Amino acid sequence: MASWGQTADTEDPARAVPLAVWTSDAARAGLGRTPSRGHTDPMADNIEDLGNDVFHVDTRMGGYDGITSGYLIRGSRPCLVETGTAKSADVVVRALAELGVGPDDLSTIVVTHIHLDHAGGVGDIAEAFPHAQVVVQEKGARHLADPSRLVASARRVFGDDMDRLFGDLRAVPQHRLVTVGDVGSIDLGDGRRLDAFHNPGHASHHVGLLDSETGDLYTGDAAGVYVPETADVRPATPPPDFDLDLTLSSLARMRDAGAQRLLFSHFGPVTDVAGTLERSEEELRLWVEEVAAVHAVEPDVDHAIAMVRDRDRERNRSFYSDESRTLKFEELSSVAANVKGIIRWLDNRDQG
Ligand SMILES: [Zn+2]
């Protein structure tokens, strides 16, 4: 997930093209080629074939394996879902090349939201694939066109870790941006679509993406963080946007989407759709209840973080059994950030 300051605002986002429903056939007719095939074996160890022309690419945030996912839907109009960080751009470009998608071949880059572990590389990837349009929810668009505020607030939160984990965001040229509102649709070619729907809660501008052919639902961070080694689902509730009520509504929307599989951005595919979304909701409610209980008697934030971490450690022994795993997920989605996000939401709610 990764957390930082100022993205929750109500300012008009759209110097970008405000299209609620989008297909780009007319605009893009003739651009791009059908990607070359047949030289993809053996694949690099950060690429996994998920079937139906869907490939999972480990984008390796901060050099870690197994915490940040990107996905290529290859098809006749190849689409990349999530770019990973700016520092991951080379990893992603190499993976796409290996999958037969060269500089002229990518049609679409879509990000579930603009946090740097999902969209930090979007400017670099847009430059590497000059014909691809960049799809983002309308509230996030202006931060991709002008990332200065996003980068500044991330620097405030991450300090020296900023360069190690993320690198700098490059701007996406305005004319490359296409926005979606409550819903939108990306043309994957041959009648296949990636249908976007607004699912705020983790971030105000978050979208879910449903593959019309496979029923794959790209969850971004809207259903939390899935830990494949232990099948835990952990919360993703950072400041400033986290909102419990919106997150629960978005979880309901995801449950009703008829998905066949969840493709988490952290990390990878999960086939138990109903069970995993249920688990996500349970864990989220538990964290909010715990934070609310501790915060009610002791307003000190560090105290709340320590208490919640202790209880989490007791309750989720398998997750904490491997220190290196705990550390890498802590870099991505720390207990401290989650607690702070929940406290911010509680305080805002109580004020009014
Ligand atoms: Zn994330």
Boltz pocket constraint, residues with backbone or C-beta under 6 A from the ligand:
constraints:
  - pocket:
      binder: B
      contacts: [[A, 1], [A, 2], [A, 115], [A, 117], [A, 118], [A, 221], [A, 265], [A, 266], [A, 332]]
      max_distance: 6.0
